[in-house]
Amino acid sequence: MKQNLFEFDRFFIFELANNHSGDVEWGIKTIRSFAEVKDRFDFNFAFKFQYRDIPSFIHPDYHARLDIKHVKRFKETALSEEDFLKLKNTAEQCGFLTICTPFDESSADKIARQKFDALKIASCSFTDWPLLEKIAQTDLPIIASTAGASIDEIDRVVTFFENRARKMALMHCVSEYPTVMENLQINQIDFLSERYRFCTVGFSTHEEPDNTDSIKIAIAKGARVFERHVAIPSDKYPINAYSSTPEQIEKWLNAAKSAYAMLGVEGDRHVFSEKERNDLRSLKRGVFAKSYVKSGEKITDVNVFYAIPCVEEQLLANDMSKYAEYTAKKDIAPNEAVLWENVSYRNLRESVLDIVNKLKEIILRAHIALPEKVELEISHHYGIEKYYEWGAAILNCINREYCKKLIILLPGQKHPFHHHIKKEETFYVLYGSMKVTLAGEAKYLKAGDTITVSRGMDHDFSTEEGVIFEEISTTHFKNDSFYQDAEISSNRDRKTLLTFRSEWLKSDVK
């Protein structure tokens, strides 16, 4: 069973068109010549033909009018159905998938009957609705060129096939033969990819055959299917200005191969080379002791500095994130490099993300609307490992002459006794319930209740079921929270500050 065309990437179509010149043996020779080129590349390939029912395609009054370019060309290069089947069979024997373009309804029937792998809609037929209706009755994958089609026309054709559950590839195409470089309009690949996200997007080319730049750009733009006219030279059958010889196709495919090599990994981060890692490390700042660091002391900005050059197995400035906690395992002298072997390490990231996702759950339950940009302050007074017992989450909303915060306590959390000197605040409960101890007296609040805390008044708060409340106050000042427990006040690392977009509510934070 053959693969689905629309699962292909790096898919190259050789368009024979009328370059068989009405000579089936010449057509077979052409296919075999390009098969030799194909076999040197690890891409997916198809050979494409064109079907016209000449008796009905050309008006009966014009059959003898060989002064008309297309009438002459199509009449002189006509092949029988038997001859076309020979070409199709040759392409398949050479390892090509086969594609065919119908220009009339009976040709569409013939393509389906002959079991081609896909059907191509030419740009001139893009809105040929009688033909599209016939094509829609086949079960073949569809590739459609869009030269000369307006946005409205593309919308209509895409919708037409989507409504019939037909997948299709859209080919950016400019039908100037040949197309000069400044008219290639390769940015249209971006446009089609963005507007028609469920369609594979490709590039059908008519530029001069020696042009190998356009294929590189098209690949970089995200095109996945590529089509080019092909022919082999002879004195008997001249080549038109936009058809490529086997030698030109090989250069074209080598340009594509080069483009894929330069683009590298798609859809994931690439693996870094050892040289890249070493080159970067030589420019990174190492961590050095600023003062004498005693064993058991935490490594912080207070007692270290960052400079080059770093040494092997040294902590780098890049390692000093807010989630990383380092503790000296031995005394470290001033200006000495802080080595990994001389510190213990604890990664707080997983703990923080677990907290954030639990906060998301209670916010969603409470149906609280958040600003687009969320400044989140996680207070863990006795360390993050005790956050679910002692802690709070604060979402800073406004801080001017007036201030508003949203404060969240998870079920079972307590916030310890403290007071403020500069600000007065009022709590307004939005969700859940809480206990506030104010001047030694316990107050129990539920959603809709308020309580005001005057300056200098000691207070704490706690919850059994979880609570979200507004803190509405005068201006908030840093270092205006004074805790009864001196251990909290001396803990410089009791807050973790994060910034999110409100989209974080739609999925787990990672």
C-alpha positions as CSV (number, residue, x, y, z in Angstrom):
1,M,0.0,0.0,0.0
2,K,1.4,3.4,-1.0
3,Q,1.9,6.2,1.5
4,N,-0.5,9.1,1.7
5,L,0.9,11.9,-0.3
6,F,0.0,14.4,2.4
7,E,2.3,12.7,4.9
8,F,5.2,13.4,2.6
9,D,7.9,16.0,3.2
10,R,10.7,16.9,0.8
11,F,8.4,15.9,-2.0
12,F,9.5,16.7,-5.6
13,I,7.3,16.4,-8.6
14,F,8.8,16.3,-12.1
15,E,6.2,17.7,-14.6
16,L,6.4,16.1,-18.0
17,A,3.5,18.2,-19.5
18,N,3.8,18.0,-23.3
19,N,7.6,17.4,-23.2
20,H,7.1,13.8,-24.4
21,S,6.4,15.7,-27.7
22,G,3.8,13.1,-28.7
23,D,6.5,10.4,-28.9
24,V,5.9,7.7,-26.3
25,E,9.5,6.3,-26.6
26,W,10.8,9.8,-26.1
27,G,8.6,10.1,-23.0
28,I,9.9,6.8,-21.7
29,K,13.5,7.9,-22.2
30,T,12.8,11.2,-20.4
31,I,11.4,9.4,-17.4
32,R,14.3,7.0,-17.2
33,S,16.8,9.9,-17.5
34,F,15.3,11.7,-14.5
35,A,15.0,8.4,-12.6
36,E,18.8,8.2,-12.7
37,V,19.0,11.7,-11.0
38,K,16.2,10.8,-8.5
39,D,18.1,7.8,-7.3
40,R,21.0,10.0,-6.0
41,F,18.7,11.8,-3.5
42,D,16.9,10.8,-0.3
43,F,13.7,12.7,-1.2
44,N,10.2,11.6,-2.2
45,F,9.5,11.9,-6.0
46,A,6.6,11.8,-8.4
47,F,6.3,12.1,-12.1
48,K,3.3,14.1,-13.4
49,F,1.4,14.0,-16.6
50,Q,-1.4,16.0,-18.2
51,Y,-4.6,14.6,-19.7
52,R,-6.8,16.4,-22.3
53,D,-9.6,14.8,-24.2
54,I,-8.6,16.5,-27.4
55,P,-11.9,15.9,-29.4
56,S,-14.0,17.6,-26.7
57,F,-11.4,19.9,-25.2
58,I,-10.9,21.9,-28.4
59,H,-13.9,23.4,-30.0
60,P,-14.8,21.5,-33.2
61,D,-14.6,24.6,-35.3
62,Y,-10.9,25.1,-34.3
63,H,-9.4,21.6,-34.7
64,A,-7.7,22.6,-37.9
65,R,-6.5,26.0,-36.7
66,L,-2.8,25.2,-36.2
67,D,-2.1,28.9,-36.3
68,I,-3.4,29.0,-32.7
69,K,-0.4,28.2,-30.3
70,H,-2.2,25.8,-27.9
71,V,-4.3,24.1,-30.5
72,K,-1.2,23.3,-32.5
73,R,0.8,22.1,-29.4
74,F,-1.9,19.9,-28.0
75,K,-2.8,18.4,-31.3
76,E,0.8,17.6,-32.3
77,T,1.7,16.1,-28.9
78,A,-1.5,14.0,-28.4
79,L,-1.0,10.5,-27.1
80,S,-3.3,7.5,-26.9
81,E,-4.6,6.2,-23.6
82,E,-2.4,3.1,-24.2
83,D,0.7,5.3,-24.7
84,F,0.0,7.3,-21.5
85,L,-0.3,4.0,-19.6
86,K,3.1,3.0,-20.9
87,L,4.5,6.3,-19.5
88,K,2.7,5.8,-16.2
89,N,4.0,2.2,-15.9
90,T,7.5,3.3,-16.7
91,A,7.4,6.0,-14.0
92,E,6.1,3.5,-11.4
93,Q,8.8,0.9,-12.4
94,C,11.4,3.7,-11.9
95,G,10.2,4.2,-8.3
96,F,8.1,7.4,-8.9
97,L,4.6,8.0,-7.6
98,T,2.4,9.2,-10.4
99,I,0.3,12.3,-10.6
100,C,-1.9,13.7,-13.4
101,T,-3.6,16.9,-14.3
102,P,-7.1,16.7,-16.0
103,F,-8.2,19.6,-18.1
104,D,-11.7,18.2,-18.6
105,E,-14.2,15.9,-16.9
106,S,-13.6,12.8,-18.9
107,S,-9.8,13.1,-18.2
108,A,-10.6,13.3,-14.4
109,D,-12.6,10.0,-14.8
110,K,-9.6,8.5,-16.7
111,I,-7.1,9.5,-14.0
112,A,-9.3,7.8,-11.3
113,R,-9.8,4.7,-13.4
114,Q,-6.1,4.4,-14.0
115,K,-5.3,4.7,-10.3
116,F,-2.9,7.6,-10.2
117,D,-1.6,8.4,-6.8
118,A,-2.8,12.0,-6.8
119,L,-4.6,14.5,-9.0
120,K,-3.3,17.9,-9.8
121,I,-5.5,21.0,-10.5
122,A,-3.7,23.4,-12.9
123,S,-3.9,27.1,-12.1
124,C,-6.0,27.8,-15.2
125,S,-8.6,25.3,-13.8
126,F,-8.5,26.5,-10.2
127,T,-12.0,27.8,-10.3
128,D,-13.3,25.7,-13.2
129,W,-16.3,24.6,-11.1
130,P,-17.7,21.9,-13.5
131,L,-14.3,20.3,-13.4
132,L,-13.9,20.7,-9.6
133,E,-17.2,19.0,-9.1
134,K,-16.0,16.0,-11.1
135,I,-12.6,16.0,-9.3
136,A,-14.4,16.0,-6.0
137,Q,-16.1,12.7,-6.9
138,T,-12.7,11.0,-7.1
139,D,-11.0,9.7,-4.0
140,L,-7.5,10.9,-4.9
141,P,-5.4,13.3,-3.0
142,I,-5.6,16.8,-4.5
143,I,-2.7,19.2,-5.3
144,A,-3.8,22.7,-6.6
145,S,-1.8,25.5,-8.1
146,T,-3.0,29.0,-7.2
147,A,-1.5,31.2,-9.9
148,G,-3.8,34.1,-10.6
149,A,-6.3,33.2,-7.9
150,S,-7.6,35.8,-5.6
151,I,-7.9,35.3,-1.8
152,D,-11.7,35.0,-2.2
153,E,-11.2,32.3,-4.9
154,I,-8.7,30.4,-2.8
155,D,-11.0,30.6,0.2
156,R,-13.9,29.2,-1.8
157,V,-12.0,26.3,-3.4
158,V,-10.4,25.3,-0.1
159,T,-13.8,25.4,1.6
160,F,-15.3,23.4,-1.3
161,F,-12.9,20.5,-0.8
162,E,-12.9,20.8,3.0
163,N,-16.7,20.5,3.0
164,R,-16.2,17.3,1.1
165,A,-13.6,16.0,3.6
166,R,-10.9,16.2,1.0
167,K,-7.3,17.0,2.0
168,M,-5.4,19.2,-0.4
169,A,-2.1,20.8,-1.0
170,L,-1.9,24.4,-2.2
171,M,1.0,25.3,-4.5
172,H,2.2,28.8,-4.7
173,C,2.7,29.4,-8.4
174,V,3.4,32.3,-10.8
175,S,2.2,31.4,-14.3
176,E,4.7,33.5,-16.3
177,Y,6.8,31.3,-18.6
178,P,9.6,31.7,-17.6
179,T,9.1,33.7,-14.3
180,V,11.8,36.3,-13.8
181,M,13.4,36.4,-10.4
182,E,11.7,39.6,-9.1
183,N,8.2,38.2,-9.9
184,L,8.6,34.9,-8.0
185,Q,6.6,36.2,-4.9
186,I,8.0,33.5,-2.6
187,N,6.5,35.3,0.5
188,Q,3.2,33.9,-0.7
189,I,4.3,30.6,0.8
190,D,4.1,32.3,4.3
191,F,0.7,33.8,3.4
192,L,-0.8,30.4,2.3
193,S,0.7,28.6,5.3
194,E,-0.7,31.0,7.8
195,R,-4.2,31.3,6.2
196,Y,-4.7,27.7,5.3
197,R,-3.1,25.9,8.2
198,F,-4.7,22.5,7.4
199,C,-3.3,22.4,3.9
200,T,0.1,21.3,2.9
201,V,1.8,24.2,1.1
202,G,4.2,23.8,-1.8
203,F,5.9,25.7,-4.6
204,S,5.3,25.1,-8.3
205,T,8.1,26.8,-10.3
206,H,8.4,28.3,-13.7
207,E,11.6,30.3,-13.2
208,E,14.7,29.9,-15.4
209,P,16.1,26.4,-15.0
210,D,19.5,27.5,-13.8
211,N,17.9,29.3,-10.9
212,T,18.7,27.3,-7.7
213,D,18.2,30.2,-5.2
214,S,14.4,30.0,-5.3
215,I,14.2,26.4,-4.1
216,K,16.4,27.3,-1.1
217,I,14.2,30.2,-0.1
218,A,11.0,28.2,-0.7
219,I,12.2,25.4,1.6
220,A,13.2,28.0,4.3
221,K,9.7,29.5,4.0
222,G,8.2,26.1,4.8
223,A,7.1,24.7,1.5
224,R,6.9,20.9,1.5
225,V,6.0,20.0,-2.1
226,F,7.9,21.2,-5.1
227,E,7.2,21.0,-8.8
228,R,9.3,21.7,-11.9
229,H,8.9,21.1,-15.6
230,V,11.5,18.6,-17.0
231,A,12.7,17.6,-20.5
232,I,15.8,16.1,-22.2
233,P,17.5,18.0,-25.0
234,S,17.6,16.9,-28.6
235,D,17.7,18.5,-32.1
236,K,14.3,17.0,-32.8
237,Y,12.5,18.2,-29.7
238,P,13.6,21.6,-28.5
239,I,13.2,22.5,-24.8
240,N,11.2,25.5,-23.7
241,A,12.6,28.3,-21.5
242,Y,11.2,26.9,-18.2
243,S,11.9,23.2,-18.4
244,S,15.0,21.7,-16.7
245,T,17.4,19.1,-18.1
246,P,18.6,16.2,-15.9
247,E,21.8,18.2,-15.2
248,Q,19.8,21.3,-14.2
249,I,17.4,19.2,-12.0
250,E,20.4,17.6,-10.3
251,K,21.8,21.1,-9.4
252,W,18.2,22.1,-8.3
253,L,18.0,19.1,-6.0
254,N,21.5,19.6,-4.6
255,A,20.5,23.2,-3.8
256,A,17.5,21.7,-1.9
257,K,19.7,19.3,-0.1
258,S,22.0,22.1,0.9
259,A,19.0,24.1,2.2
260,Y,17.7,21.2,4.3
261,A,21.2,20.8,5.7
262,M,21.4,24.5,6.6
263,L,17.9,24.5,8.2
264,G,18.7,21.5,10.4
265,V,16.3,20.2,13.0
266,E,12.6,21.0,12.5
267,G,10.0,21.2,15.3
268,D,12.5,20.7,18.1
269,R,15.6,22.2,19.6
270,H,18.8,20.9,17.9
271,V,21.6,19.0,19.7
272,F,24.5,21.3,20.4
273,S,28.0,20.2,19.3
274,E,30.8,19.8,21.8
275,K,32.7,22.6,20.1
276,E,29.7,25.0,20.5
277,R,29.4,24.1,24.2
278,N,33.1,24.7,24.8
279,D,33.2,27.9,22.8
280,L,30.3,29.3,24.8
281,R,31.7,28.1,28.1
282,S,34.9,30.0,27.5
283,L,32.9,33.3,27.4
284,K,30.7,32.6,30.5
285,R,31.4,34.1,33.9
286,G,32.4,31.8,36.7
287,V,31.2,32.1,40.3
288,F,33.9,33.2,42.8
289,A,33.8,33.8,46.5
290,K,33.6,37.5,47.3
291,S,34.2,37.0,51.0
292,Y,35.1,34.1,53.2
293,V,32.3,31.5,52.8
294,K,32.0,29.1,55.7
295,S,30.9,25.5,55.3
296,G,27.1,25.3,55.6
297,E,26.6,28.8,54.4
298,K,24.3,29.5,51.4
299,I,25.9,30.7,48.2
300,T,24.2,34.1,47.3
301,D,24.8,37.3,45.5
302,V,26.0,38.7,48.9
303,N,29.1,36.4,49.2
304,V,30.0,35.7,45.5
305,F,30.9,37.6,42.4
306,Y,31.0,36.7,38.7
307,A,34.0,37.0,36.4
308,I,36.0,35.3,33.6
309,P,37.9,33.1,33.0
310,C,36.1,30.2,34.5
311,V,37.7,26.8,35.2
312,E,36.5,23.3,34.7
313,E,33.7,22.1,37.1
314,Q,33.1,25.6,38.3
315,L,29.6,27.0,39.0
316,L,28.7,29.6,36.3
317,A,26.6,32.7,36.6
318,N,24.2,30.8,34.4
319,D,23.6,28.3,37.2
320,M,22.5,31.0,39.7
321,S,18.8,31.0,39.0
322,K,16.1,31.8,41.6
323,Y,15.2,28.1,41.7
324,A,18.7,27.0,42.5
325,E,19.9,26.7,46.1
326,Y,23.6,26.1,46.8
327,T,25.2,25.5,50.2
328,A,28.9,25.4,50.8
329,K,30.2,21.9,51.9
330,K,33.7,23.3,52.8
331,D,35.2,26.7,53.6
332,I,35.8,28.8,50.4
333,A,38.4,31.6,50.5
334,P,37.9,35.0,48.9
335,N,38.5,35.0,45.1
336,E,38.5,31.2,45.1
337,A,36.4,29.5,42.4
338,V,33.2,27.9,43.7
339,L,33.3,24.4,42.4
340,W,30.4,21.9,42.0
341,E,32.3,19.4,44.3
342,N,32.4,22.0,47.1
343,V,28.6,22.7,47.2
344,S,25.4,20.9,47.7
345,Y,22.6,21.7,45.3
346,R,18.8,21.8,45.5
347,N,16.5,22.6,42.6
348,L,13.4,24.4,43.7
349,R,11.8,24.6,40.3
350,E,9.6,21.5,40.6
351,S,8.3,22.8,44.0
352,V,7.5,26.2,42.5
353,L,5.7,24.8,39.5
354,D,3.7,22.5,41.7
355,I,2.6,25.5,43.7
356,V,1.8,27.5,40.6
357,N,-0.4,24.8,39.2
358,K,-2.3,24.4,42.5
359,L,-2.9,28.1,42.5
360,K,-4.3,27.8,39.0
361,E,-6.8,25.2,40.2
362,I,-8.2,27.4,42.9
363,I,-8.4,30.4,40.6
364,L,-10.3,28.4,38.0
365,R,-12.7,27.1,40.7
366,A,-13.3,30.6,42.0
367,H,-13.9,32.0,38.4
368,I,-11.5,34.9,39.1
369,A,-10.6,37.0,36.1
370,L,-6.9,38.0,36.1
371,P,-5.1,40.9,34.3
372,E,-3.3,39.9,31.1
373,K,0.1,40.3,32.8
374,V,0.3,38.6,36.2
375,E,3.0,39.5,38.8
376,L,3.0,36.6,41.2
377,E,4.8,36.7,44.6
378,I,5.1,33.4,46.4
379,S,5.8,33.9,50.1
380,H,7.3,30.9,51.8
381,H,8.3,32.3,55.3
382,Y,10.0,29.1,56.6
383,G,11.3,27.8,53.3
384,I,9.5,26.5,50.3
385,E,9.3,23.0,51.7
386,K,6.9,24.3,54.4
387,Y,4.9,26.4,51.9
388,Y,1.7,24.4,52.2
389,E,1.7,25.0,56.0
390,W,3.1,28.6,56.2
391,G,2.7,30.7,53.1
392,A,0.6,32.8,50.7
393,A,0.5,33.8,47.1
394,I,0.1,37.4,46.2
395,L,-0.9,38.7,42.8
396,N,0.1,42.3,42.5
397,C,-2.5,44.3,40.5
398,I,-2.1,48.0,41.3
399,N,0.3,49.9,43.4
400,R,-0.2,53.7,43.2
401,E,-1.5,56.0,46.0
402,Y,-3.9,53.2,46.3
403,C,-3.0,49.5,46.0
404,K,-4.8,46.3,45.1
405,K,-3.5,42.7,45.5
406,L,-5.2,39.4,45.2
407,I,-4.1,37.0,48.0
408,I,-4.5,33.3,47.8
409,L,-4.2,30.7,50.6
410,L,-4.4,27.1,49.7
411,P,-6.4,24.7,52.0
412,G,-4.7,24.5,55.5
413,Q,-2.3,27.4,54.9
414,K,-1.4,30.1,57.5
415,H,0.2,33.5,57.1
416,P,2.1,34.5,60.3
417,F,1.7,37.5,62.6
418,H,3.0,40.8,61.2
419,H,2.1,44.5,61.0
420,H,2.7,47.4,58.7
421,I,3.8,50.9,59.6
422,K,3.1,52.8,56.4
423,K,0.0,51.2,54.9
424,E,-3.6,50.6,56.0
425,E,-5.4,47.7,54.3
426,T,-8.9,46.2,53.9
427,F,-9.5,42.6,53.1
428,Y,-12.5,41.7,50.9
429,V,-13.2,37.9,50.6
430,L,-14.0,36.8,47.0
431,Y,-13.9,33.0,47.5
432,G,-13.8,30.5,50.3
433,S,-13.4,31.5,54.0
434,M,-10.7,32.6,56.4
435,K,-9.8,33.4,60.0
436,V,-8.2,36.7,60.7
437,T,-6.7,37.3,64.1
438,L,-6.6,41.0,64.8
439,A,-5.3,42.5,68.0
440,G,-5.7,39.1,69.6
441,E,-9.3,38.6,68.5
442,A,-10.3,36.0,65.9
443,K,-12.6,37.1,63.1
444,Y,-14.2,34.6,60.7
445,L,-14.8,35.8,57.2
446,K,-16.6,34.3,54.2
447,A,-17.1,35.4,50.6
448,G,-18.5,39.0,50.6
449,D,-17.1,39.9,54.1
450,T,-14.6,42.7,54.8
451,I,-12.2,43.6,57.6
452,T,-9.9,46.6,57.9
453,V,-6.4,46.4,59.4
454,S,-5.0,49.7,60.8
455,R,-1.3,50.7,60.7
456,G,0.7,49.1,63.4
457,M,-1.9,46.4,64.2
458,D,-0.6,42.8,64.4
459,H,-2.6,40.3,62.4
460,D,-2.4,36.9,60.9
461,F,-4.8,34.9,58.7
462,S,-5.4,31.3,57.9
463,T,-7.9,29.1,56.0
464,E,-9.2,25.5,56.2
465,E,-10.8,25.3,52.8
466,G,-8.8,27.8,50.8
467,V,-9.4,31.5,50.2
468,I,-9.0,34.2,47.7
469,F,-9.4,37.8,48.9
470,E,-8.6,41.3,47.8
471,E,-6.2,43.4,49.8
472,I,-7.2,47.0,49.1
473,S,-4.8,49.5,50.7
474,T,-2.8,52.6,50.6
475,T,0.5,52.4,48.7
476,H,2.6,49.3,49.4
477,F,6.2,49.9,50.3
478,K,8.9,47.3,50.3
479,N,10.2,46.3,53.8
480,D,7.0,47.5,55.4
481,S,6.0,44.1,56.7
482,F,7.3,43.4,60.3
483,Y,7.0,39.9,61.6
484,Q,6.8,38.8,65.2
485,D,9.1,35.9,64.4
486,A,12.6,37.3,63.8
487,E,13.5,34.2,61.8
488,I,11.1,35.3,59.1
489,S,12.5,38.9,58.9
490,S,16.1,37.6,58.6
491,N,15.2,35.2,55.8
492,R,16.3,37.0,52.6
493,D,15.0,34.1,50.4
494,R,11.4,34.0,51.6
495,K,9.9,35.2,48.4
496,T,9.8,33.8,44.8
497,L,8.8,36.3,42.2
498,L,7.3,35.2,38.9
499,T,5.6,36.9,35.9
500,F,3.0,35.2,33.7
501,R,0.5,36.0,31.0
502,S,-3.0,35.1,32.0
503,E,-2.8,32.3,29.4
504,W,-1.1,30.3,32.1
505,L,-4.6,29.4,33.3
506,K,-5.3,27.4,30.1
507,S,-2.5,24.8,30.6
508,D,-0.1,23.5,33.1
509,V,2.9,25.8,33.6
510,K,6.2,24.0,32.7
